[in-house]
Amino acid sequence: MIPAEWLHERLDETDPEKEARRELQRLEVDGLEAEQVLASAAFARWRHKWADFLGLMAPGDELWFFTSPPELWQSLAGVAGYAIVRDGKPIHVLTSRRS
């Protein structure tokens, strides 16, 4: 499980396409390249993973974007993704990026 210190941004949106667009913006992927990603079979698989992940949420849970500290990215041990937070603690994670 990830440390609570890695929680970066609380999300109010659960739409997979909107969140994918935000993730692509973080990676500086836009325009035609972003549209190709969203039309890909990989994104279709991501939609299923996302739906399964959101199915783990209970009333009162929060959805957060997380990322590990820069030094872990520099040492090729970085990870980012989404966490379901219950009572201030991450209880489920869905990884979207690794270094």
HUHUZI-V12786 format. One record per residue. N is the residue number from 1. RES is the residue in three letters. PHI is phi in whole degrees, 0 to 359 (* if undefined). D_LAST is the distance of its C-alpha to the last C-alpha in Angstrom with 1 decimal. Layout:
{{N/RES/PHI/D_LAST} {N/RES/PHI/D_LAST}}
This chain:
{{1/MET/*/17.3} {2/ILE/274/15.7} {3/PRO/288/17.9} {4/ALA/301/20.0} {5/GLU/295/19.0} {6/TRP/278/15.6} {7/LEU/296/17.8} {8/HIS/248/17.7} {9/GLU/209/20.0} {10/ARG/282/22.7} {11/LEU/253/23.1} {12/ASP/258/26.6} {13/GLU/261/25.6} {14/THR/240/24.8} {15/ASP/290/25.2} {16/PRO/296/22.2} {17/GLU/290/22.8} {18/LYS/297/23.2} {19/GLU/289/20.0} {20/ALA/297/18.1} {21/ARG/297/19.8} {22/ARG/296/18.6} {23/GLU/296/14.9} {24/LEU/296/15.6} {25/GLN/296/17.3} {26/ARG/301/14.4} {27/LEU/270/12.5} {28/GLU/60/15.9} {29/VAL/252/16.8} {30/ASP/214/20.5} {31/GLY/61/23.8} {32/LEU/299/24.3} {33/GLU/298/20.6} {34/ALA/296/20.0} {35/GLU/296/23.2} {36/GLN/294/22.2} {37/VAL/298/19.1} {38/LEU/293/21.4} {39/ALA/267/23.9} {40/SER/278/21.7} {41/ALA/296/22.1} {42/ALA/298/18.4} {43/PHE/291/19.3} {44/ALA/299/22.5} {45/ARG/295/20.6} {46/TRP/299/18.5} {47/ARG/304/21.9} {48/HIS/293/23.1} {49/LYS/299/20.2} {50/TRP/299/20.7} {51/ALA/297/24.4} {52/ASP/298/24.1} {53/PHE/298/21.9} {54/LEU/296/24.4} {55/GLY/296/27.2} {56/LEU/277/26.1} {57/MET/285/27.2} {58/ALA/245/30.6} {59/PRO/308/32.9} {60/GLY/94/31.8} {61/ASP/289/28.1} {62/GLU/240/25.7} {63/LEU/252/22.6} {64/TRP/230/19.8} {65/PHE/270/16.5} {66/PHE/231/14.2} {67/THR/210/11.2} {68/SER/285/10.4} {69/PRO/295/11.8} {70/PRO/306/10.8} {71/GLU/295/11.3} {72/LEU/287/8.5} {73/TRP/297/6.0} {74/GLN/293/8.3} {75/SER/265/8.4} {76/LEU/61/4.9} {77/ALA/234/5.8} {78/GLY/284/5.1} {79/VAL/211/6.6} {80/ALA/217/9.1} {81/GLY/167/12.2} {82/TYR/231/15.8} {83/ALA/228/18.2} {84/ILE/267/21.8} {85/VAL/247/23.6} {86/ARG/235/27.0} {87/ASP/53/29.2} {88/GLY/82/26.5} {89/LYS/239/24.2} {90/PRO/294/21.1} {91/ILE/243/22.4} {92/HIS/218/20.2} {93/VAL/229/16.6} {94/LEU/233/15.2} {95/THR/280/11.4} {96/SER/248/10.6} {97/ARG/213/6.9} {98/ARG/222/3.8} {99/SER/266/0.0}}
